[in-house]
């Protein structure tokens, strides 16, 4: 199975997209609202297969999500099929407050109407539902909040920051160095297997429903809206499975979810 644009658009609820800035915004938001971030494969000991056919089968007819490599390679294929020029970028996640992390996140640079955009449908944290224009100073408002792109003169990276209740928070830094297939494969393998990466040890899920973002870390659920945030611990496995399969729309069977629940027991 290869990439089928019509089936992809049906999965994300769009009937057609033009290769312009409005089309880019529509495509990114629709994918993020329809195909969730989830790391059940690495959590349960499987390195995600990055073949486009395998990603498509998993996320479109299979009703699953994926993590950044899967989601943004799917997004890249859709962008290319619509007619957008796309460039891959590897990013360094900075949510711990420093620039020492490895380049473990895949993002995209997309051209539309003579402008360049950071486009990312695969960030597991509180990312932007819309693309952000590169080379623009100051705040950029999106459906999921206010963001900005800031130059880091020490590393030569551009840093994506999100405005929060406590000020600006760094999400990740990136540059436009060429990214090879081998670098993506190596980063994917490291993220899935390295004992210093979180994906093999913690459930990390993210999805959108209406004005709310659902985030799961192990046995804890956060429901975020622009004006407020609610947090709670899952009461039991049935509660966890109902949210994962219901509000988050992740198409996994109960036996697989039970294995994940058992693994994250007592963690976090």
SULUR-V688533 format. One record per residue. N is the residue number from 0. PHI is phi as a letter, one per 30 degrees, with the letter a starting at -180 (* if undefined). OMEGA is omega in whole degrees, 0 to 359 (999 if undefined). D_CENTER is the distance of its C-alpha to the mean C-alpha in Angstrom with 2 decimals. Layout:
# SULUR-V688533
n=N phi=PHI omega=OMEGA d_center=D_CENTER
n=N phi=PHI omega=OMEGA d_center=D_CENTER
This chain:
# SULUR-V688533
n=0 phi=* omega=177 d_center=23.03
n=1 phi=c omega=180 d_center=21.48
n=2 phi=c omega=181 d_center=19.23
n=3 phi=c omega=185 d_center=20.80
n=4 phi=d omega=181 d_center=19.80
n=5 phi=d omega=179 d_center=21.85
n=6 phi=d omega=177 d_center=20.37
n=7 phi=d omega=181 d_center=16.77
n=8 phi=d omega=176 d_center=17.92
n=9 phi=d omega=180 d_center=19.71
n=10 phi=d omega=183 d_center=16.72
n=11 phi=c omega=172 d_center=14.83
n=12 phi=i omega=177 d_center=18.18
n=13 phi=c omega=179 d_center=19.25
n=14 phi=c omega=180 d_center=22.66
n=15 phi=l omega=182 d_center=22.35
n=16 phi=b omega=174 d_center=20.75
n=17 phi=c omega=181 d_center=22.70
n=18 phi=d omega=177 d_center=21.63
n=19 phi=b omega=185 d_center=22.00
n=20 phi=d omega=178 d_center=20.12
n=21 phi=d omega=178 d_center=20.26
n=22 phi=d omega=177 d_center=18.96
n=23 phi=d omega=178 d_center=15.94
n=24 phi=d omega=181 d_center=15.21
n=25 phi=d omega=183 d_center=15.89
n=26 phi=d omega=181 d_center=13.78
n=27 phi=d omega=182 d_center=10.49
n=28 phi=d omega=182 d_center=11.31
n=29 phi=d omega=178 d_center=12.63
n=30 phi=d omega=183 d_center=9.83
n=31 phi=d omega=179 d_center=7.47
n=32 phi=d omega=186 d_center=10.72
n=33 phi=c omega=185 d_center=11.69
n=34 phi=c omega=189 d_center=9.25
n=35 phi=d omega=169 d_center=7.63
n=36 phi=d omega=176 d_center=5.36
n=37 phi=a omega=184 d_center=8.53
n=38 phi=b omega=183 d_center=10.49
n=39 phi=d omega=180 d_center=13.90
n=40 phi=d omega=179 d_center=14.99
n=41 phi=d omega=178 d_center=15.06
n=42 phi=e omega=182 d_center=16.25
n=43 phi=c omega=170 d_center=19.09
n=44 phi=j omega=181 d_center=19.99
n=45 phi=c omega=173 d_center=18.54
n=46 phi=d omega=181 d_center=16.96
n=47 phi=e omega=177 d_center=14.50
n=48 phi=d omega=184 d_center=16.41
n=49 phi=c omega=171 d_center=14.88
n=50 phi=d omega=185 d_center=17.65
n=51 phi=e omega=179 d_center=16.58
n=52 phi=d omega=180 d_center=18.97
n=53 phi=d omega=178 d_center=17.62
n=54 phi=d omega=181 d_center=13.96
n=55 phi=d omega=181 d_center=15.49
n=56 phi=d omega=181 d_center=17.84
n=57 phi=d omega=190 d_center=15.39
n=58 phi=c omega=184 d_center=12.97
n=59 phi=c omega=177 d_center=15.66
n=60 phi=d omega=183 d_center=19.05
n=61 phi=d omega=176 d_center=17.83
n=62 phi=i omega=179 d_center=15.89
n=63 phi=c omega=168 d_center=13.19
n=64 phi=c omega=178 d_center=9.42
n=65 phi=a omega=174 d_center=7.97
n=66 phi=c omega=199 d_center=5.97
n=67 phi=e omega=183 d_center=4.88
n=68 phi=d omega=180 d_center=8.46
n=69 phi=d omega=186 d_center=8.87
n=70 phi=d omega=182 d_center=6.34
n=71 phi=d omega=171 d_center=7.34
n=72 phi=d omega=173 d_center=10.80
n=73 phi=d omega=179 d_center=11.11
n=74 phi=d omega=178 d_center=10.29
n=75 phi=e omega=180 d_center=12.75
n=76 phi=d omega=178 d_center=15.27
n=77 phi=d omega=179 d_center=15.26
n=78 phi=e omega=179 d_center=15.73
n=79 phi=d omega=180 d_center=18.48
n=80 phi=d omega=178 d_center=20.11
n=81 phi=d omega=178 d_center=20.41
n=82 phi=k omega=178 d_center=21.89
n=83 phi=d omega=167 d_center=19.57
n=84 phi=d omega=186 d_center=20.16
n=85 phi=b omega=174 d_center=17.01
n=86 phi=b omega=178 d_center=16.83
n=87 phi=d omega=176 d_center=14.40
n=88 phi=b omega=172 d_center=13.91
n=89 phi=c omega=186 d_center=13.30
n=90 phi=b omega=179 d_center=12.48
n=91 phi=c omega=181 d_center=13.94
n=92 phi=d omega=185 d_center=12.20
n=93 phi=b omega=185 d_center=14.97
n=94 phi=d omega=174 d_center=14.33
n=95 phi=d omega=172 d_center=17.54
n=96 phi=j omega=178 d_center=19.46
n=97 phi=b omega=183 d_center=20.48
n=98 phi=c omega=185 d_center=19.84
n=99 phi=c omega=183 d_center=20.88
n=100 phi=d omega=175 d_center=17.69
n=101 phi=d omega=177 d_center=17.22
n=102 phi=d omega=189 d_center=14.98
n=103 phi=b omega=180 d_center=12.23
n=104 phi=b omega=178 d_center=9.05
n=105 phi=c omega=174 d_center=8.98
n=106 phi=b omega=186 d_center=8.98
n=107 phi=b omega=168 d_center=11.54
n=108 phi=c omega=186 d_center=14.83
n=109 phi=b omega=178 d_center=16.22
n=110 phi=c omega=177 d_center=19.85
n=111 phi=a omega=177 d_center=21.16
n=112 phi=h omega=178 d_center=24.66
n=113 phi=i omega=179 d_center=25.53
n=114 phi=b omega=179 d_center=22.73
n=115 phi=c omega=183 d_center=19.71
n=116 phi=b omega=164 d_center=16.26
n=117 phi=d omega=179 d_center=13.06
n=118 phi=b omega=187 d_center=10.53
n=119 phi=a omega=177 d_center=6.77
n=120 phi=c omega=187 d_center=4.89
n=121 phi=b omega=179 d_center=1.90
n=122 phi=d omega=185 d_center=2.87
n=123 phi=d omega=179 d_center=4.49
n=124 phi=c omega=183 d_center=7.36
n=125 phi=d omega=183 d_center=9.16
n=126 phi=d omega=183 d_center=7.74
n=127 phi=c omega=175 d_center=9.60
n=128 phi=d omega=180 d_center=9.88
n=129 phi=b omega=176 d_center=12.08
n=130 phi=d omega=180 d_center=12.71
n=131 phi=c omega=183 d_center=14.89
n=132 phi=d omega=179 d_center=18.17
n=133 phi=d omega=179 d_center=19.00
n=134 phi=i omega=180 d_center=22.48
n=135 phi=c omega=178 d_center=22.74
n=136 phi=d omega=176 d_center=23.98
n=137 phi=j omega=187 d_center=23.49
n=138 phi=d omega=173 d_center=21.27
n=139 phi=b omega=184 d_center=19.06
n=140 phi=c omega=179 d_center=18.62
n=141 phi=b omega=179 d_center=15.77
n=142 phi=d omega=181 d_center=15.57
n=143 phi=c omega=178 d_center=13.50
n=144 phi=k omega=183 d_center=15.80
n=145 phi=c omega=184 d_center=17.35
n=146 phi=b omega=173 d_center=15.95
n=147 phi=b omega=178 d_center=17.87
n=148 phi=c omega=188 d_center=17.89
n=149 phi=b omega=178 d_center=20.54
n=150 phi=d omega=173 d_center=22.39
n=151 phi=c omega=184 d_center=22.94
n=152 phi=d omega=180 d_center=26.35
n=153 phi=d omega=184 d_center=26.48
n=154 phi=c omega=185 d_center=23.66
n=155 phi=i omega=181 d_center=23.58
n=156 phi=c omega=166 d_center=19.87
n=157 phi=c omega=186 d_center=18.36
n=158 phi=c omega=174 d_center=16.60
n=159 phi=d omega=179 d_center=14.05
n=160 phi=b omega=177 d_center=15.48
n=161 phi=c omega=176 d_center=15.07
n=162 phi=d omega=180 d_center=18.33
n=163 phi=b omega=179 d_center=18.96
n=164 phi=d omega=180 d_center=22.19
n=165 phi=c omega=180 d_center=23.22
n=166 phi=j omega=182 d_center=22.55
n=167 phi=d omega=181 d_center=19.97
n=168 phi=c omega=177 d_center=17.29
n=169 phi=d omega=176 d_center=15.86
n=170 phi=c omega=176 d_center=12.12
n=171 phi=a omega=177 d_center=12.38
n=172 phi=c omega=183 d_center=15.04
n=173 phi=b omega=172 d_center=15.21
n=174 phi=b omega=186 d_center=18.13
n=175 phi=c omega=176 d_center=19.17
n=176 phi=d omega=179 d_center=20.76
n=177 phi=e omega=179 d_center=20.83
n=178 phi=c omega=182 d_center=18.26
n=179 phi=c omega=175 d_center=19.99
n=180 phi=e omega=180 d_center=19.09
n=181 phi=d omega=179 d_center=20.61
n=182 phi=d omega=178 d_center=18.45
n=183 phi=d omega=179 d_center=15.24
n=184 phi=d omega=180 d_center=17.16
n=185 phi=d omega=180 d_center=18.39
n=186 phi=d omega=177 d_center=15.15
n=187 phi=d omega=180 d_center=13.76
n=188 phi=d omega=179 d_center=17.11
n=189 phi=d omega=180 d_center=17.22
n=190 phi=d omega=184 d_center=13.95
n=191 phi=d omega=190 d_center=15.24
n=192 phi=b omega=186 d_center=18.85
n=193 phi=d omega=182 d_center=19.59
n=194 phi=d omega=176 d_center=21.14
n=195 phi=c omega=176 d_center=19.74
n=196 phi=c omega=186 d_center=16.06
n=197 phi=d omega=194 d_center=14.88
n=198 phi=d omega=179 d_center=13.19
n=199 phi=d omega=187 d_center=16.67
n=200 phi=b omega=185 d_center=18.13
n=201 phi=b omega=170 d_center=15.94
n=202 phi=d omega=181 d_center=14.16
n=203 phi=b omega=187 d_center=10.73
n=204 phi=b omega=177 d_center=9.42
n=205 phi=a omega=178 d_center=7.91
n=206 phi=a omega=181 d_center=9.18
n=207 phi=b omega=174 d_center=11.42
n=208 phi=b omega=184 d_center=15.12
n=209 phi=i omega=180 d_center=17.44
n=210 phi=c omega=185 d_center=17.33
n=211 phi=c omega=170 d_center=15.72
n=212 phi=c omega=177 d_center=12.39
n=213 phi=c omega=177 d_center=12.83
n=214 phi=b omega=178 d_center=11.72
n=215 phi=b omega=169 d_center=13.41
n=216 phi=b omega=185 d_center=14.54
n=217 phi=h omega=184 d_center=17.28
n=218 phi=c omega=182 d_center=19.88
n=219 phi=b omega=181 d_center=18.85
n=220 phi=c omega=173 d_center=17.31
n=221 phi=b omega=175 d_center=16.41
n=222 phi=c omega=186 d_center=16.65
n=223 phi=c omega=170 d_center=16.05
n=224 phi=b omega=183 d_center=17.71
n=225 phi=e omega=186 d_center=18.74
n=226 phi=c omega=183 d_center=22.14
n=227 phi=a omega=179 d_center=21.69
n=228 phi=b omega=178 d_center=19.86
n=229 phi=b omega=180 d_center=21.10
n=230 phi=b omega=174 d_center=20.77
n=231 phi=a omega=175 d_center=22.50
n=232 phi=c omega=177 d_center=22.89
n=233 phi=d omega=182 d_center=22.90
n=234 phi=d omega=183 d_center=26.57
n=235 phi=a omega=181 d_center=26.52
n=236 phi=d omega=182 d_center=24.88
n=237 phi=d omega=177 d_center=25.70
n=238 phi=d omega=178 d_center=23.92
n=239 phi=e omega=183 d_center=20.73
n=240 phi=d omega=180 d_center=20.97
n=241 phi=d omega=179 d_center=21.75
n=242 phi=d omega=182 d_center=18.64
n=243 phi=d omega=184 d_center=16.31
n=244 phi=d omega=183 d_center=18.20
n=245 phi=c omega=183 d_center=19.24
n=246 phi=e omega=184 d_center=17.17
n=247 phi=c omega=174 d_center=13.79
n=248 phi=i omega=180 d_center=15.13
n=249 phi=c omega=187 d_center=14.25
n=250 phi=d omega=177 d_center=17.15
n=251 phi=c omega=179 d_center=18.50
n=252 phi=d omega=184 d_center=22.19
n=253 phi=d omega=181 d_center=23.79
n=254 phi=d omega=179 d_center=25.10
n=255 phi=d omega=178 d_center=21.73
n=256 phi=d omega=177 d_center=20.47
n=257 phi=d omega=177 d_center=23.78
n=258 phi=d omega=178 d_center=23.26
n=259 phi=d omega=179 d_center=19.95
n=260 phi=e omega=179 d_center=21.76
n=261 phi=d omega=182 d_center=24.64
n=262 phi=d omega=182 d_center=22.69
n=263 phi=d omega=177 d_center=21.12
n=264 phi=d omega=178 d_center=24.52
n=265 phi=i omega=179 d_center=25.86
n=266 phi=c omega=176 d_center=22.74
n=267 phi=i omega=999 d_center=21.41
